[in-house]
C-alpha cells in the first residue's frame, strides 16, 4: 500500500496557484489519522501529479498490480 502525501517547501512555487497547504513537517503533510493505522509506504509529492518527481511509476511497474484503488 502506498500513501501519496503532498509535501511542499514553505516557498513552493505551487502556492502561486493554490493556497499554502501540506508544508513539509506539518500535520497536513502526514497521512491522515483515519488511515495512519494501516501499514504502507509514504510517497511524498511536490506537484499536482503523484508521478512527477517521485518513484511511483517504477514502484507500480515492479509490483505489476492488477487493480489500483484510489
C-alpha positions in Angstrom: 0.0 0.0 0.0 1.2 3.5 -0.8 0.2 6.7 0.8 0.7 9.7 -1.6 1.1 12.8 0.5 1.5 16.4 -0.6 4.8 17.6 0.9 5.8 21.2 0.0 8.7 23.5 0.9 7.4 26.7 2.6 8.3 28.7 -0.5 7.0 26.2 -3.1 6.0 27.7 -6.4 2.7 25.8 -6.3 1.5 28.3 -3.8 1.2 30.9 -6.6 -1.6 28.7 -8.0 -3.1 27.2 -4.8 -3.3 28.4 -1.2 -0.4 27.3 1.1 -1.0 23.6 2.2 0.8 20.5 3.3 4.1 22.2 4.2 6.8 19.7 5.0 7.0 19.0 8.7 3.4 20.0 9.4 0.4 17.6 10.3 -1.1 18.4 6.9 1.8 16.7 5.1 1.3 13.4 7.0 -1.1 10.5 6.4 -4.5 11.4 7.8 -5.3 9.9 11.2 -8.1 7.7 9.8 -5.5 5.9 7.6 -2.4 6.1 9.8 -3.1 2.7 11.4 -2.6 0.9 8.1 0.9 -0.2 7.1 2.2 1.3 3.9 4.9 3.4 2.3 4.6 7.2 2.2 5.5 8.7 -1.2 5.8 12.5 -0.7 4.9 14.6 -3.7 5.6 18.2 -4.5 3.4 18.7 -7.6 -0.2 18.1 -8.6 0.8 14.7 -10.2 1.8 11.9 -7.9 4.1 10.7 -10.7 6.1 13.9 -11.2 9.4 13.7 -9.3 8.5 10.5 -7.4 9.3 6.9 -7.9 5.6 5.9 -8.0 5.8 4.7 -11.6 8.8 2.5 -11.0 7.3 1.0 -7.9 4.0 0.2 -9.7 5.9 -1.3 -12.6 7.8 -3.6 -10.1 4.6 -4.7 -8.4 2.5 -5.1 -11.6 -0.8 -4.7 -9.8 -4.0 -5.9 -11.4 -6.1 -3.3 -9.7 -5.4 0.2 -8.2 -7.8 1.7 -5.7 -7.5 5.5 -5.3 
